[in-house]
Amino acid sequence: MSTTHATHWRRGGGFTLMELLVVIGVIGLVATLAVPSIAAFMSGGAESQAVNYLSAICTAARTEALRAHNHVAVHIQMEASYIGGSWVTNLDGRCYVMVLGYDKTSGTFRGITQATETALGSSWPHRGAIFLPKPLPGGLAFGEYSTKYVDLANNKQDIINMTTSDNVGDFTSLTILFTPSGAVGRNAPSTTGNVPGKIIFPAETASPPDYLFIDPSNSQRLWLAGTANYNGGEPGVNAVFLFKAAELEAARRTGGNAGCNSYIQNNAQRLAINNHTGQLFALE
């Protein structure tokens, strides 16, 4: 009986038009429901990549600080920066990360590149370590998490002081500093040429050319020295915000600096840097 039934099914098998329409509708519904999940998965993957990448860079910088027994910094800055009250975009607005070594002669942090090593010779302690700037994936960017922008005294997560365009540019330019002992530090060595404790970088006209501000692929400025050195330089940070650069810019266009505050408050991830390992971990 089962053989006859199977034969009958094969001869009279197939779908009616109504059944096909129902199947197509179900497939379309499932696909529609899956799109947000896929997008969230893709976004989450990029965020994980960005966090893992910065953790790896911080570990490498800490290792270099211990090896050279010198201060080493991880500088993060968006190509699109505020300076002098205007929004300046040099290339495509991506956020770049670069490892920098402390040059005791000039009192500045310079790119750990072959060009710097060749130019400075044996006086450069970071021999053989080449760290060219790399962009974060997925249009992501890091911002400064510190008492300058966050009201920590009242146990709030409110962004504060982002009231001028220069402050927004300052927010997206930050540095993680590792001391010669490998610890996360806030203050750089004080010299006659910098604000005590601030991290400063060579001018864009520095000789030899420094890859902190030059894109080696097309000889364009990667970052603006004025942004990184705004207000006498940068203190080291031990926590960061992670957000989407394009969304922050859209919030600025539609809501000004208050829009930036609201966007970071409601959308940015808060990450701290382990003082002993350089690894990142979530604050919430």
N, C-alpha and C positions, 0 to 999 in steps of 0.2 A: 504493500500500500504506500509505503514511504517513497519507493522508487517512482511509482506512477504520479504521486503528488509532486515530486521534484521535477519530473518531466513536464508536467502540466505548467508548473511555475515558470520554467525556462521558456516554454512556448508562448505563454501569455504574459511574460514579465514586462517590466518597464514602468515608467512613471506617467501619470496623466499630467496635463498642463497645470492643473491646480496643485498637484503634489510638487511639481518642479518649482512653482512660484512660492509655495510654502518653504521649501528647502532653501531657495535663494534668499528669502526673507530672513530665515533663521541665521544663515551665514552672515548676511549683512548686519544683523543685530549683534551677533557675537563679535564681528570685526569692529563695529562702532564702540562697543563696550571695552574692547581690548586696547584701542588706540591710546586713551589716557594712561592706562597701566604701562604700556610700552614706552610712552613718552616719559613717565615718571621713572621707569627703570633706566632709560637712557640718561636722564638728567642725574639720577642718583649715581650712575656709573661714572659720569664726568666729575661729580663732586668727590667721590671716593678717590678717583685718580688724582685730583688736585691736592687732596689732603695727603695722600700717600706720597705724592711727588715732593711736596714741601717738607714732609717728615724726612724723606730720603736726603734732600738737599741740606736740611739742618743737621742731620747726622754726619754728612760729609764735611760740612763746615766745622762742626765740633771736633771731628777727627783732625782736620787741618790745623785748628787752633792748638790742639794738644801737640801735634807733630812739630809745628813751627814755634811753639811757645810764644804765641802772639795773638792779638785780637783778630778775629775773623767775623765778618758780618754777612748776613743774607739780606740783600736789598730787594724789595718788591715795589714795583711801580707800574702804573698804567701808562700806556703810550699816550692816551688822551688825558691831558692834565689841565687843571686850572692854574693859571699864574697871572699875576697882575690884573685880576678881575675879569679875565676872559677865558673861554674854553678853547684850548688848543689841541688839535689832533695831529700828531706827526705822521702816523701810519694808519693802522686799522683799529686802534683802541683796545688791543689785547693787553693783558697783564703779564709782565715778564718778571722772572726771578733770576737773581745772579749772586754768586758768591764773591766776596771782596776781602782782600787782605789789608791789614793796616800798614801804611808806609810811614815809618817813624821820622823819616827825613822831612816829608811835607806835612805830616799830621793829618793825612787824608786816607780814605779807604779806596783802594784801586782794584780794578778787575784782575782776577788771578788768571791771566791769559799768557800765551806764549809771547805776544808782543810786549806785554809789561815786563815779563821775565827777561827777554832779550835786551830791552832798553835799560832796565835797572841793574842787570848783571848780578854779581854775587851779593850785593847789598839787599837784594829782594829775598826774604826768608821763605817765600812760598815756591820753592824750586820744584818744577816738574808738575805742578798742579794746574790743570786747565779747566776752568769753569766758564763756559760761554753762556750768555743769557738765553733762557728758554721760556716760551709762553705757556701759560696754563691752558688746559684743555677746556672745551665746551663754553668758551666765552666767560669763564669764571674769573673772579678777581678777589684779592684780599684787601682788607682795610684795617686801620689801626684801632685796636681795642685797648683803651687806656683811660685814665681819669680825665684826660683832655676831652674825651667825647662821651664818656659814660658816667652817670651819676652813681658811683659805687658807694658813696658815703651813706646814702639813704636806702641802700639795697634795691635800687631801681635799675632797669635796663634801658632807661631813656637816653637817647643820644643828645648830647648838649654841645653848644659852641660851634655847631656847623652852620654859622650864620652869614658867612661871606664866601665868595667863590674861592678865595685863596685857602680857606679852611677845608673846603671840599677837596681841593687838590692835595692839601697836606694830609687829609684822611686816607687818600689812596696812594700815598708814598710812605713807606714804613720800613724799618730795619730791625732784624733780630740779631743781637750781638752775642758772640761767644767769647769769653775771656780766655787767657792762656791756660787756665785750669780746666776749661771745658764747660764752665757753668754759663747759664744764660745771664747776661749782664745788661744794665741800663745805661751806664756811663762809659764813654770812650775815654782814652787817655787825653788829658788836657794839654793843649799846646798854645803857643802865643797866637796861633792863627785861627783858633776856633773858640766858640762859646764853651766855657768849661763843661766837660762831660758830653757835649753834643757830637754826634757822628756826622762828619762832613765828607764831601766827595770832590774830586778835581773839577775844575772848570771845564767847559766844553772845548776850550782852546788849549787845554793842558798838553804838554809834550813830555813823553810820548802820548799819542792819542790813546784814550782809555775806552775800552769797550763797554764801560758802564753807560756811556752816552753815544756810542757809535755802533750802528748795525754793520757788522763786518761784511754782510752780503751786498750792501748797496751804498755804504758810506754815508748813511743818513743818521741823524740823531735818533737814538732809541728812546731816551728820556730827556727831560729838560733839567739841566743842572740847577736852575733857579728853584724849581719845585722841590727837589730833594734837599737843597740847602736853605729852604725857606725858614726864616726866623732863626738863622744861625746854625742850622743843621737839625738832626733828628736824634732824640733819645732812643735807646733800645726798648723794645716791647717784649712782653712775655705772653701775649694773647693776641688773637686776630679775629676779624670777621671774614666770613666767606660768603660771597654773593655773586650775582650775575651782573657784569659790567653794563650790558645794554639796558637792563631793567633799572639800574641806578640812574643812568643817563636819561631814560624815559621819565622817571620820577622827577628828575631835576627840571626837565622841559615843561612838565605839566604842573608841578607844584613848587618849583624853586627849591631853596634850601630846606624848607619845611617838608617838602615832598621827599627829599633825600633822607631826612631824619626818620620820617614815617616808614619809608621803604626798608631801611636798615633795621629799625625797631621790629618790624613785623616779618621780615623775610630772611635776614642774614643768619647764618649759623655762627655760633660763638665757640672758638677753639682756643685752648691754652697750650703752651709749649712746656713740656716737662723740663725742669731745670737741670736734670742730670743726664738725660738721654737725647734731648732735642726732639722727641716724638710729640706729635699733636694728639690731643684728646678733647672730647666735647665737654663744654662747661655746663651743658644742660641736656 
